Amino acid sequence: MTVTADTQGLFSGPIHFIKGVVRIDGLPVEPLPEVAFAGRSNVGKSSLLNALTGRKALARTSNTPGRTRELNYFRVGDLLYIVDMPGYGYAKAPKSQVKGWNELIYAYLRGRPQLKRVFLLIDARHGIKNTDKDVLALMDEAAVSYQVVLTKIDKISAGQLKRVQSETAAYLAKHPAAHPDIIATSAQKRLGIDDLRAAIVELIAAGQV
């Protein structure tokens, strides 16, 4: 199938959970393009993935932050893998577990040529926090393209959103691997979901040129 700009039906087809990866040698061998989603453990990543794919429970949501402890692979037809990365910044996780997550994430970022972009989720109510800055530095070091997605924009005013967008853009301008465009979303209100889908479709199309 050839991806074109009007392929907004990408997520209306079959989407299946493939596997949870805990070691780098467990990554899928198919050379499909991948987009990964990262963020603090309470940023609303599971809700956003469910909204993105139009599913109610593709990614598990939980009142307990830090539930995602693997690289969870979802196959979107024959075109794409969506990778749900472990949430970071959860203080109650054992240090040994956090160390294992960090090693897995770094190995994945550095050694996965089919990874087209990491979408880094930032809570619009709080902006970029210190734990996010550590991950930004890690992705800069790994030379991985990443793009910030603001979440929960329905929880703040238009003025607050404008301010956090401006502050985030100014911070990202100092980071060479950061995509300059910021996508503002609300999973609950389905705001910005089409923009996020379009960004993913564009990545796949670019890879087929």
PyMOL CGO cylinders between C-alpha atoms (Angstrom):
from pymol import cmd
from pymol.cgo import CYLINDER

trace = [
    CYLINDER, 0.00, 0.00, 0.00, 1.30, 3.45, -0.92, 0.3, 1, 1, 1, 1, 1, 1,
    CYLINDER, 1.30, 3.45, -0.92, 0.93, 6.08, 1.77, 0.3, 1, 1, 1, 1, 1, 1,
    CYLINDER, 0.93, 6.08, 1.77, -0.47, 9.38, 0.56, 0.3, 1, 1, 1, 1, 1, 1,
    CYLINDER, -0.47, 9.38, 0.56, -1.42, 12.60, 2.30, 0.3, 1, 1, 1, 1, 1, 1,
    CYLINDER, -1.42, 12.60, 2.30, -5.07, 11.52, 2.48, 0.3, 1, 1, 1, 1, 1, 1,
    CYLINDER, -5.07, 11.52, 2.48, -4.37, 8.25, 4.31, 0.3, 1, 1, 1, 1, 1, 1,
    CYLINDER, -4.37, 8.25, 4.31, -6.24, 9.32, 7.43, 0.3, 1, 1, 1, 1, 1, 1,
    CYLINDER, -6.24, 9.32, 7.43, -7.76, 5.84, 7.55, 0.3, 1, 1, 1, 1, 1, 1,
    CYLINDER, -7.76, 5.84, 7.55, -4.43, 4.38, 8.67, 0.3, 1, 1, 1, 1, 1, 1,
    CYLINDER, -4.43, 4.38, 8.67, -5.76, 3.81, 12.17, 0.3, 1, 1, 1, 1, 1, 1,
    CYLINDER, -5.76, 3.81, 12.17, -9.17, 2.49, 11.11, 0.3, 1, 1, 1, 1, 1, 1,
    CYLINDER, -9.17, 2.49, 11.11, -7.64, -0.80, 9.97, 0.3, 1, 1, 1, 1, 1, 1,
    CYLINDER, -7.64, -0.80, 9.97, -6.30, -3.66, 12.10, 0.3, 1, 1, 1, 1, 1, 1,
    CYLINDER, -6.30, -3.66, 12.10, -4.09, -2.73, 15.05, 0.3, 1, 1, 1, 1, 1, 1,
    CYLINDER, -4.09, -2.73, 15.05, -2.71, -5.49, 17.23, 0.3, 1, 1, 1, 1, 1, 1,
    CYLINDER, -2.71, -5.49, 17.23, -0.53, -5.74, 20.30, 0.3, 1, 1, 1, 1, 1, 1,
    CYLINDER, -0.53, -5.74, 20.30, 2.51, -7.78, 19.26, 0.3, 1, 1, 1, 1, 1, 1,
    CYLINDER, 2.51, -7.78, 19.26, 4.75, -8.09, 22.28, 0.3, 1, 1, 1, 1, 1, 1,
    CYLINDER, 4.75, -8.09, 22.28, 6.30, -6.42, 25.30, 0.3, 1, 1, 1, 1, 1, 1,
    CYLINDER, 6.30, -6.42, 25.30, 10.07, -6.18, 25.00, 0.3, 1, 1, 1, 1, 1, 1,
    CYLINDER, 10.07, -6.18, 25.00, 12.25, -6.23, 28.10, 0.3, 1, 1, 1, 1, 1, 1,
    CYLINDER, 12.25, -6.23, 28.10, 15.58, -6.92, 26.37, 0.3, 1, 1, 1, 1, 1, 1,
    CYLINDER, 15.58, -6.92, 26.37, 17.02, -5.35, 23.25, 0.3, 1, 1, 1, 1, 1, 1,
    CYLINDER, 17.02, -5.35, 23.25, 17.41, -8.76, 21.59, 0.3, 1, 1, 1, 1, 1, 1,
    CYLINDER, 17.41, -8.76, 21.59, 13.65, -9.20, 21.82, 0.3, 1, 1, 1, 1, 1, 1,
    CYLINDER, 13.65, -9.20, 21.82, 12.84, -6.42, 19.37, 0.3, 1, 1, 1, 1, 1, 1,
    CYLINDER, 12.84, -6.42, 19.37, 10.77, -7.39, 16.29, 0.3, 1, 1, 1, 1, 1, 1,
    CYLINDER, 10.77, -7.39, 16.29, 12.83, -8.26, 13.25, 0.3, 1, 1, 1, 1, 1, 1,
    CYLINDER, 12.83, -8.26, 13.25, 10.41, -6.90, 10.60, 0.3, 1, 1, 1, 1, 1, 1,
    CYLINDER, 10.41, -6.90, 10.60, 11.86, -3.72, 9.05, 0.3, 1, 1, 1, 1, 1, 1,
    CYLINDER, 11.86, -3.72, 9.05, 8.66, -1.70, 9.46, 0.3, 1, 1, 1, 1, 1, 1,
    CYLINDER, 8.66, -1.70, 9.46, 8.99, 1.98, 10.36, 0.3, 1, 1, 1, 1, 1, 1,
    CYLINDER, 8.99, 1.98, 10.36, 8.42, 2.73, 14.03, 0.3, 1, 1, 1, 1, 1, 1,
    CYLINDER, 8.42, 2.73, 14.03, 7.19, 5.72, 15.97, 0.3, 1, 1, 1, 1, 1, 1,
    CYLINDER, 7.19, 5.72, 15.97, 7.61, 5.70, 19.74, 0.3, 1, 1, 1, 1, 1, 1,
    CYLINDER, 7.61, 5.70, 19.74, 5.74, 7.50, 22.49, 0.3, 1, 1, 1, 1, 1, 1,
    CYLINDER, 5.74, 7.50, 22.49, 7.53, 8.55, 25.67, 0.3, 1, 1, 1, 1, 1, 1,
    CYLINDER, 7.53, 8.55, 25.67, 6.59, 10.65, 28.67, 0.3, 1, 1, 1, 1, 1, 1,
    CYLINDER, 6.59, 10.65, 28.67, 6.38, 10.89, 32.42, 0.3, 1, 1, 1, 1, 1, 1,
    CYLINDER, 6.38, 10.89, 32.42, 4.38, 8.11, 33.95, 0.3, 1, 1, 1, 1, 1, 1,
    CYLINDER, 4.38, 8.11, 33.95, 1.33, 10.30, 34.67, 0.3, 1, 1, 1, 1, 1, 1,
    CYLINDER, 1.33, 10.30, 34.67, 1.31, 12.32, 31.46, 0.3, 1, 1, 1, 1, 1, 1,
    CYLINDER, 1.31, 12.32, 31.46, -1.68, 10.55, 29.91, 0.3, 1, 1, 1, 1, 1, 1,
    CYLINDER, -1.68, 10.55, 29.91, 0.20, 8.45, 27.37, 0.3, 1, 1, 1, 1, 1, 1,
    CYLINDER, 0.20, 8.45, 27.37, -2.17, 5.48, 27.39, 0.3, 1, 1, 1, 1, 1, 1,
    CYLINDER, -2.17, 5.48, 27.39, -5.22, 7.71, 26.94, 0.3, 1, 1, 1, 1, 1, 1,
    CYLINDER, -5.22, 7.71, 26.94, -3.56, 9.50, 24.04, 0.3, 1, 1, 1, 1, 1, 1,
    CYLINDER, -3.56, 9.50, 24.04, -2.62, 6.24, 22.31, 0.3, 1, 1, 1, 1, 1, 1,
    CYLINDER, -2.62, 6.24, 22.31, -6.19, 5.02, 22.66, 0.3, 1, 1, 1, 1, 1, 1,
    CYLINDER, -6.19, 5.02, 22.66, -7.48, 8.27, 21.15, 0.3, 1, 1, 1, 1, 1, 1,
    CYLINDER, -7.48, 8.27, 21.15, -4.88, 8.18, 18.38, 0.3, 1, 1, 1, 1, 1, 1,
    CYLINDER, -4.88, 8.18, 18.38, -5.84, 4.68, 17.30, 0.3, 1, 1, 1, 1, 1, 1,
    CYLINDER, -5.84, 4.68, 17.30, -9.56, 5.11, 17.91, 0.3, 1, 1, 1, 1, 1, 1,
    CYLINDER, -9.56, 5.11, 17.91, -9.58, 2.24, 20.40, 0.3, 1, 1, 1, 1, 1, 1,
    CYLINDER, -9.58, 2.24, 20.40, -10.99, 2.24, 23.91, 0.3, 1, 1, 1, 1, 1, 1,
    CYLINDER, -10.99, 2.24, 23.91, -8.39, -0.01, 25.47, 0.3, 1, 1, 1, 1, 1, 1,
    CYLINDER, -8.39, -0.01, 25.47, -5.49, -0.56, 23.08, 0.3, 1, 1, 1, 1, 1, 1,
    CYLINDER, -5.49, -0.56, 23.08, -3.09, 0.81, 25.68, 0.3, 1, 1, 1, 1, 1, 1,
    CYLINDER, -3.09, 0.81, 25.68, -3.96, 0.10, 29.28, 0.3, 1, 1, 1, 1, 1, 1,
    CYLINDER, -3.96, 0.10, 29.28, -4.82, 3.06, 31.45, 0.3, 1, 1, 1, 1, 1, 1,
    CYLINDER, -4.82, 3.06, 31.45, -4.28, 2.90, 35.17, 0.3, 1, 1, 1, 1, 1, 1,
    CYLINDER, -4.28, 2.90, 35.17, -4.51, 5.04, 38.28, 0.3, 1, 1, 1, 1, 1, 1,
    CYLINDER, -4.51, 5.04, 38.28, -1.07, 3.68, 39.19, 0.3, 1, 1, 1, 1, 1, 1,
    CYLINDER, -1.07, 3.68, 39.19, 1.66, 5.59, 37.34, 0.3, 1, 1, 1, 1, 1, 1,
    CYLINDER, 1.66, 5.59, 37.34, 4.54, 3.59, 35.92, 0.3, 1, 1, 1, 1, 1, 1,
    CYLINDER, 4.54, 3.59, 35.92, 2.52, 0.58, 34.80, 0.3, 1, 1, 1, 1, 1, 1,
    CYLINDER, 2.52, 0.58, 34.80, 4.23, 0.39, 31.40, 0.3, 1, 1, 1, 1, 1, 1,
    CYLINDER, 4.23, 0.39, 31.40, 7.51, -1.36, 32.13, 0.3, 1, 1, 1, 1, 1, 1,
    CYLINDER, 7.51, -1.36, 32.13, 8.39, -2.66, 28.68, 0.3, 1, 1, 1, 1, 1, 1,
    CYLINDER, 8.39, -2.66, 28.68, 8.66, -1.47, 25.12, 0.3, 1, 1, 1, 1, 1, 1,
    CYLINDER, 8.66, -1.47, 25.12, 5.13, -2.39, 24.07, 0.3, 1, 1, 1, 1, 1, 1,
    CYLINDER, 5.13, -2.39, 24.07, 4.79, -2.98, 20.34, 0.3, 1, 1, 1, 1, 1, 1,
    CYLINDER, 4.79, -2.98, 20.34, 1.54, -2.43, 18.42, 0.3, 1, 1, 1, 1, 1, 1,
    CYLINDER, 1.54, -2.43, 18.42, 1.38, -3.26, 14.73, 0.3, 1, 1, 1, 1, 1, 1,
    CYLINDER, 1.38, -3.26, 14.73, -0.70, -0.95, 12.54, 0.3, 1, 1, 1, 1, 1, 1,
    CYLINDER, -0.70, -0.95, 12.54, -1.59, -3.03, 9.50, 0.3, 1, 1, 1, 1, 1, 1,
    CYLINDER, -1.59, -3.03, 9.50, 1.49, -3.71, 7.37, 0.3, 1, 1, 1, 1, 1, 1,
    CYLINDER, 1.49, -3.71, 7.37, 2.79, -0.16, 7.56, 0.3, 1, 1, 1, 1, 1, 1,
    CYLINDER, 2.79, -0.16, 7.56, 3.88, 0.76, 11.04, 0.3, 1, 1, 1, 1, 1, 1,
    CYLINDER, 3.88, 0.76, 11.04, 4.81, -0.17, 14.57, 0.3, 1, 1, 1, 1, 1, 1,
    CYLINDER, 4.81, -0.17, 14.57, 3.72, 2.06, 17.43, 0.3, 1, 1, 1, 1, 1, 1,
    CYLINDER, 3.72, 2.06, 17.43, 6.01, 1.64, 20.42, 0.3, 1, 1, 1, 1, 1, 1,
    CYLINDER, 6.01, 1.64, 20.42, 4.74, 2.54, 23.89, 0.3, 1, 1, 1, 1, 1, 1,
    CYLINDER, 4.74, 2.54, 23.89, 7.86, 3.26, 25.92, 0.3, 1, 1, 1, 1, 1, 1,
    CYLINDER, 7.86, 3.26, 25.92, 8.11, 2.88, 29.72, 0.3, 1, 1, 1, 1, 1, 1,
    CYLINDER, 8.11, 2.88, 29.72, 6.97, 5.91, 31.66, 0.3, 1, 1, 1, 1, 1, 1,
    CYLINDER, 6.97, 5.91, 31.66, 9.74, 7.73, 33.48, 0.3, 1, 1, 1, 1, 1, 1,
    CYLINDER, 9.74, 7.73, 33.48, 9.95, 9.83, 36.62, 0.3, 1, 1, 1, 1, 1, 1,
    CYLINDER, 9.95, 9.83, 36.62, 7.95, 7.50, 38.85, 0.3, 1, 1, 1, 1, 1, 1,
    CYLINDER, 7.95, 7.50, 38.85, 9.57, 7.83, 42.26, 0.3, 1, 1, 1, 1, 1, 1,
    CYLINDER, 9.57, 7.83, 42.26, 8.12, 4.61, 43.74, 0.3, 1, 1, 1, 1, 1, 1,
    CYLINDER, 8.12, 4.61, 43.74, 9.80, 2.34, 41.21, 0.3, 1, 1, 1, 1, 1, 1,
    CYLINDER, 9.80, 2.34, 41.21, 12.84, 0.46, 42.64, 0.3, 1, 1, 1, 1, 1, 1,
    CYLINDER, 12.84, 0.46, 42.64, 16.17, 1.96, 41.60, 0.3, 1, 1, 1, 1, 1, 1,
    CYLINDER, 16.17, 1.96, 41.60, 17.28, -1.32, 40.04, 0.3, 1, 1, 1, 1, 1, 1,
    CYLINDER, 17.28, -1.32, 40.04, 14.13, -1.35, 37.91, 0.3, 1, 1, 1, 1, 1, 1,
    CYLINDER, 14.13, -1.35, 37.91, 14.63, 2.27, 36.84, 0.3, 1, 1, 1, 1, 1, 1,
    CYLINDER, 14.63, 2.27, 36.84, 18.22, 1.45, 35.89, 0.3, 1, 1, 1, 1, 1, 1,
    CYLINDER, 18.22, 1.45, 35.89, 17.02, -1.45, 33.75, 0.3, 1, 1, 1, 1, 1, 1,
    CYLINDER, 17.02, -1.45, 33.75, 14.44, 0.74, 32.01, 0.3, 1, 1, 1, 1, 1, 1,
    CYLINDER, 14.44, 0.74, 32.01, 17.03, 3.42, 31.28, 0.3, 1, 1, 1, 1, 1, 1,
    CYLINDER, 17.03, 3.42, 31.28, 19.47, 0.92, 29.80, 0.3, 1, 1, 1, 1, 1, 1,
    CYLINDER, 19.47, 0.92, 29.80, 16.76, -0.61, 27.61, 0.3, 1, 1, 1, 1, 1, 1,
    CYLINDER, 16.76, -0.61, 27.61, 15.56, 2.80, 26.41, 0.3, 1, 1, 1, 1, 1, 1,
    CYLINDER, 15.56, 2.80, 26.41, 19.05, 4.04, 25.60, 0.3, 1, 1, 1, 1, 1, 1,
    CYLINDER, 19.05, 4.04, 25.60, 19.94, 0.86, 23.72, 0.3, 1, 1, 1, 1, 1, 1,
    CYLINDER, 19.94, 0.86, 23.72, 16.68, 1.13, 21.77, 0.3, 1, 1, 1, 1, 1, 1,
    CYLINDER, 16.68, 1.13, 21.77, 17.17, 4.79, 20.87, 0.3, 1, 1, 1, 1, 1, 1,
    CYLINDER, 17.17, 4.79, 20.87, 20.74, 4.32, 19.71, 0.3, 1, 1, 1, 1, 1, 1,
    CYLINDER, 20.74, 4.32, 19.71, 20.36, 1.07, 17.82, 0.3, 1, 1, 1, 1, 1, 1,
    CYLINDER, 20.36, 1.07, 17.82, 17.02, 1.18, 16.00, 0.3, 1, 1, 1, 1, 1, 1,
    CYLINDER, 17.02, 1.18, 16.00, 17.42, 2.59, 12.48, 0.3, 1, 1, 1, 1, 1, 1,
    CYLINDER, 17.42, 2.59, 12.48, 13.74, 2.08, 11.64, 0.3, 1, 1, 1, 1, 1, 1,
    CYLINDER, 13.74, 2.08, 11.64, 12.72, 4.40, 14.50, 0.3, 1, 1, 1, 1, 1, 1,
    CYLINDER, 12.72, 4.40, 14.50, 11.48, 7.45, 12.62, 0.3, 1, 1, 1, 1, 1, 1,
    CYLINDER, 11.48, 7.45, 12.62, 10.55, 9.69, 15.54, 0.3, 1, 1, 1, 1, 1, 1,
    CYLINDER, 10.55, 9.69, 15.54, 9.88, 9.74, 19.25, 0.3, 1, 1, 1, 1, 1, 1,
    CYLINDER, 9.88, 9.74, 19.25, 6.82, 11.70, 20.30, 0.3, 1, 1, 1, 1, 1, 1,
    CYLINDER, 6.82, 11.70, 20.30, 7.64, 13.09, 23.73, 0.3, 1, 1, 1, 1, 1, 1,
    CYLINDER, 7.64, 13.09, 23.73, 4.52, 13.81, 25.75, 0.3, 1, 1, 1, 1, 1, 1,
    CYLINDER, 4.52, 13.81, 25.75, 4.53, 16.84, 28.05, 0.3, 1, 1, 1, 1, 1, 1,
    CYLINDER, 4.53, 16.84, 28.05, 1.68, 17.71, 30.41, 0.3, 1, 1, 1, 1, 1, 1,
    CYLINDER, 1.68, 17.71, 30.41, 0.49, 21.14, 29.29, 0.3, 1, 1, 1, 1, 1, 1,
    CYLINDER, 0.49, 21.14, 29.29, -0.37, 22.04, 32.88, 0.3, 1, 1, 1, 1, 1, 1,
    CYLINDER, -0.37, 22.04, 32.88, 3.25, 21.76, 33.98, 0.3, 1, 1, 1, 1, 1, 1,
    CYLINDER, 3.25, 21.76, 33.98, 5.46, 22.21, 30.90, 0.3, 1, 1, 1, 1, 1, 1,
    CYLINDER, 5.46, 22.21, 30.90, 8.92, 20.69, 30.66, 0.3, 1, 1, 1, 1, 1, 1,
    CYLINDER, 8.92, 20.69, 30.66, 10.15, 19.40, 34.03, 0.3, 1, 1, 1, 1, 1, 1,
    CYLINDER, 10.15, 19.40, 34.03, 13.60, 18.27, 35.12, 0.3, 1, 1, 1, 1, 1, 1,
    CYLINDER, 13.60, 18.27, 35.12, 12.84, 14.62, 34.41, 0.3, 1, 1, 1, 1, 1, 1,
    CYLINDER, 12.84, 14.62, 34.41, 11.83, 15.60, 30.86, 0.3, 1, 1, 1, 1, 1, 1,
    CYLINDER, 11.83, 15.60, 30.86, 15.08, 17.52, 30.42, 0.3, 1, 1, 1, 1, 1, 1,
    CYLINDER, 15.08, 17.52, 30.42, 17.06, 14.37, 31.19, 0.3, 1, 1, 1, 1, 1, 1,
    CYLINDER, 17.06, 14.37, 31.19, 15.21, 12.50, 28.45, 0.3, 1, 1, 1, 1, 1, 1,
    CYLINDER, 15.21, 12.50, 28.45, 15.68, 15.37, 25.98, 0.3, 1, 1, 1, 1, 1, 1,
    CYLINDER, 15.68, 15.37, 25.98, 19.42, 15.21, 26.62, 0.3, 1, 1, 1, 1, 1, 1,
    CYLINDER, 19.42, 15.21, 26.62, 19.37, 11.44, 26.14, 0.3, 1, 1, 1, 1, 1, 1,
    CYLINDER, 19.37, 11.44, 26.14, 17.64, 11.72, 22.77, 0.3, 1, 1, 1, 1, 1, 1,
    CYLINDER, 17.64, 11.72, 22.77, 20.00, 14.49, 21.67, 0.3, 1, 1, 1, 1, 1, 1,
    CYLINDER, 20.00, 14.49, 21.67, 22.91, 12.23, 22.56, 0.3, 1, 1, 1, 1, 1, 1,
    CYLINDER, 22.91, 12.23, 22.56, 21.36, 9.32, 20.66, 0.3, 1, 1, 1, 1, 1, 1,
    CYLINDER, 21.36, 9.32, 20.66, 20.66, 11.64, 17.68, 0.3, 1, 1, 1, 1, 1, 1,
    CYLINDER, 20.66, 11.64, 17.68, 17.03, 10.54, 17.53, 0.3, 1, 1, 1, 1, 1, 1,
    CYLINDER, 17.03, 10.54, 17.53, 14.43, 12.82, 16.00, 0.3, 1, 1, 1, 1, 1, 1,
    CYLINDER, 14.43, 12.82, 16.00, 11.76, 13.73, 18.54, 0.3, 1, 1, 1, 1, 1, 1,
    CYLINDER, 11.76, 13.73, 18.54, 8.70, 15.94, 18.66, 0.3, 1, 1, 1, 1, 1, 1,
    CYLINDER, 8.70, 15.94, 18.66, 6.88, 17.31, 21.70, 0.3, 1, 1, 1, 1, 1, 1,
    CYLINDER, 6.88, 17.31, 21.70, 3.18, 16.56, 22.12, 0.3, 1, 1, 1, 1, 1, 1,
    CYLINDER, 3.18, 16.56, 22.12, 1.42, 18.60, 24.79, 0.3, 1, 1, 1, 1, 1, 1,
    CYLINDER, 1.42, 18.60, 24.79, -1.29, 16.63, 26.59, 0.3, 1, 1, 1, 1, 1, 1,
    CYLINDER, -1.29, 16.63, 26.59, -4.36, 17.60, 28.61, 0.3, 1, 1, 1, 1, 1, 1,
    CYLINDER, -4.36, 17.60, 28.61, -4.77, 21.00, 26.98, 0.3, 1, 1, 1, 1, 1, 1,
    CYLINDER, -4.77, 21.00, 26.98, -8.46, 20.94, 27.92, 0.3, 1, 1, 1, 1, 1, 1,
    CYLINDER, -8.46, 20.94, 27.92, -7.36, 21.41, 31.53, 0.3, 1, 1, 1, 1, 1, 1,
    CYLINDER, -7.36, 21.41, 31.53, -5.87, 24.87, 30.96, 0.3, 1, 1, 1, 1, 1, 1,
    CYLINDER, -5.87, 24.87, 30.96, -6.99, 28.20, 29.49, 0.3, 1, 1, 1, 1, 1, 1,
    CYLINDER, -6.99, 28.20, 29.49, -6.13, 29.44, 26.03, 0.3, 1, 1, 1, 1, 1, 1,
    CYLINDER, -6.13, 29.44, 26.03, -3.74, 31.97, 27.57, 0.3, 1, 1, 1, 1, 1, 1,
    CYLINDER, -3.74, 31.97, 27.57, -1.97, 29.28, 29.58, 0.3, 1, 1, 1, 1, 1, 1,
    CYLINDER, -1.97, 29.28, 29.58, -1.67, 27.10, 26.49, 0.3, 1, 1, 1, 1, 1, 1,
    CYLINDER, -1.67, 27.10, 26.49, -0.13, 29.93, 24.49, 0.3, 1, 1, 1, 1, 1, 1,
    CYLINDER, -0.13, 29.93, 24.49, 2.40, 30.53, 27.25, 0.3, 1, 1, 1, 1, 1, 1,
    CYLINDER, 2.40, 30.53, 27.25, 3.43, 26.87, 27.62, 0.3, 1, 1, 1, 1, 1, 1,
    CYLINDER, 3.43, 26.87, 27.62, 3.74, 26.54, 23.84, 0.3, 1, 1, 1, 1, 1, 1,
    CYLINDER, 3.74, 26.54, 23.84, 6.02, 29.58, 23.72, 0.3, 1, 1, 1, 1, 1, 1,
    CYLINDER, 6.02, 29.58, 23.72, 8.16, 28.41, 26.65, 0.3, 1, 1, 1, 1, 1, 1,
    CYLINDER, 8.16, 28.41, 26.65, 8.43, 24.89, 25.23, 0.3, 1, 1, 1, 1, 1, 1,
    CYLINDER, 8.43, 24.89, 25.23, 9.39, 26.15, 21.77, 0.3, 1, 1, 1, 1, 1, 1,
    CYLINDER, 9.39, 26.15, 21.77, 12.10, 28.38, 23.27, 0.3, 1, 1, 1, 1, 1, 1,
    CYLINDER, 12.10, 28.38, 23.27, 13.55, 25.45, 25.20, 0.3, 1, 1, 1, 1, 1, 1,
    CYLINDER, 13.55, 25.45, 25.20, 13.45, 23.07, 22.23, 0.3, 1, 1, 1, 1, 1, 1,
    CYLINDER, 13.45, 23.07, 22.23, 15.26, 25.58, 20.04, 0.3, 1, 1, 1, 1, 1, 1,
    CYLINDER, 15.26, 25.58, 20.04, 18.41, 24.72, 22.01, 0.3, 1, 1, 1, 1, 1, 1,
    CYLINDER, 18.41, 24.72, 22.01, 18.11, 21.01, 21.19, 0.3, 1, 1, 1, 1, 1, 1,
    CYLINDER, 18.11, 21.01, 21.19, 19.36, 19.87, 17.77, 0.3, 1, 1, 1, 1, 1, 1,
    CYLINDER, 19.36, 19.87, 17.77, 17.30, 16.68, 17.55, 0.3, 1, 1, 1, 1, 1, 1,
    CYLINDER, 17.30, 16.68, 17.55, 13.99, 18.37, 18.40, 0.3, 1, 1, 1, 1, 1, 1,
    CYLINDER, 13.99, 18.37, 18.40, 11.35, 18.91, 15.73, 0.3, 1, 1, 1, 1, 1, 1,
    CYLINDER, 11.35, 18.91, 15.73, 10.27, 22.57, 15.84, 0.3, 1, 1, 1, 1, 1, 1,
    CYLINDER, 10.27, 22.57, 15.84, 6.51, 21.92, 15.59, 0.3, 1, 1, 1, 1, 1, 1,
    CYLINDER, 6.51, 21.92, 15.59, 4.64, 21.27, 18.84, 0.3, 1, 1, 1, 1, 1, 1,
    CYLINDER, 4.64, 21.27, 18.84, 1.39, 19.29, 18.71, 0.3, 1, 1, 1, 1, 1, 1,
    CYLINDER, 1.39, 19.29, 18.71, -1.21, 20.30, 21.32, 0.3, 1, 1, 1, 1, 1, 1,
    CYLINDER, -1.21, 20.30, 21.32, -3.68, 17.55, 22.25, 0.3, 1, 1, 1, 1, 1, 1,
    CYLINDER, -3.68, 17.55, 22.25, -6.45, 16.45, 24.55, 0.3, 1, 1, 1, 1, 1, 1,
    CYLINDER, -6.45, 16.45, 24.55, -7.32, 12.76, 24.53, 0.3, 1, 1, 1, 1, 1, 1,
    CYLINDER, -7.32, 12.76, 24.53, -10.56, 13.44, 26.37, 0.3, 1, 1, 1, 1, 1, 1,
    CYLINDER, -10.56, 13.44, 26.37, -11.76, 16.11, 23.93, 0.3, 1, 1, 1, 1, 1, 1,
    CYLINDER, -11.76, 16.11, 23.93, -9.98, 14.59, 20.92, 0.3, 1, 1, 1, 1, 1, 1,
    CYLINDER, -9.98, 14.59, 20.92, -8.20, 17.87, 20.24, 0.3, 1, 1, 1, 1, 1, 1,
    CYLINDER, -8.20, 17.87, 20.24, -5.09, 17.69, 18.06, 0.3, 1, 1, 1, 1, 1, 1,
    CYLINDER, -5.09, 17.69, 18.06, -5.50, 13.97, 17.34, 0.3, 1, 1, 1, 1, 1, 1,
    CYLINDER, -5.50, 13.97, 17.34, -5.81, 14.55, 13.60, 0.3, 1, 1, 1, 1, 1, 1,
    CYLINDER, -5.81, 14.55, 13.60, -2.64, 16.65, 13.69, 0.3, 1, 1, 1, 1, 1, 1,
    CYLINDER, -2.64, 16.65, 13.69, -0.78, 13.83, 15.39, 0.3, 1, 1, 1, 1, 1, 1,
    CYLINDER, -0.78, 13.83, 15.39, -2.10, 11.29, 12.90, 0.3, 1, 1, 1, 1, 1, 1,
    CYLINDER, -2.10, 11.29, 12.90, -1.07, 13.52, 10.01, 0.3, 1, 1, 1, 1, 1, 1,
    CYLINDER, -1.07, 13.52, 10.01, 2.46, 13.81, 11.41, 0.3, 1, 1, 1, 1, 1, 1,
    CYLINDER, 2.46, 13.81, 11.41, 2.74, 10.03, 11.56, 0.3, 1, 1, 1, 1, 1, 1,
    CYLINDER, 2.74, 10.03, 11.56, 1.35, 9.56, 8.05, 0.3, 1, 1, 1, 1, 1, 1,
    CYLINDER, 1.35, 9.56, 8.05, 3.85, 12.11, 6.76, 0.3, 1, 1, 1, 1, 1, 1,
    CYLINDER, 3.85, 12.11, 6.76, 6.72, 10.19, 8.36, 0.3, 1, 1, 1, 1, 1, 1,
    CYLINDER, 6.72, 10.19, 8.36, 5.66, 6.95, 6.70, 0.3, 1, 1, 1, 1, 1, 1,
    CYLINDER, 5.66, 6.95, 6.70, 5.18, 8.64, 3.34, 0.3, 1, 1, 1, 1, 1, 1,
    CYLINDER, 5.18, 8.64, 3.34, 8.63, 10.24, 3.55, 0.3, 1, 1, 1, 1, 1, 1,
    CYLINDER, 8.63, 10.24, 3.55, 10.15, 6.83, 4.16, 0.3, 1, 1, 1, 1, 1, 1,
    CYLINDER, 10.15, 6.83, 4.16, 8.61, 5.47, 0.97, 0.3, 1, 1, 1, 1, 1, 1,
    CYLINDER, 8.61, 5.47, 0.97, 9.91, 8.19, -1.33, 0.3, 1, 1, 1, 1, 1, 1,
]
cmd.load_cgo(trace, "trace")
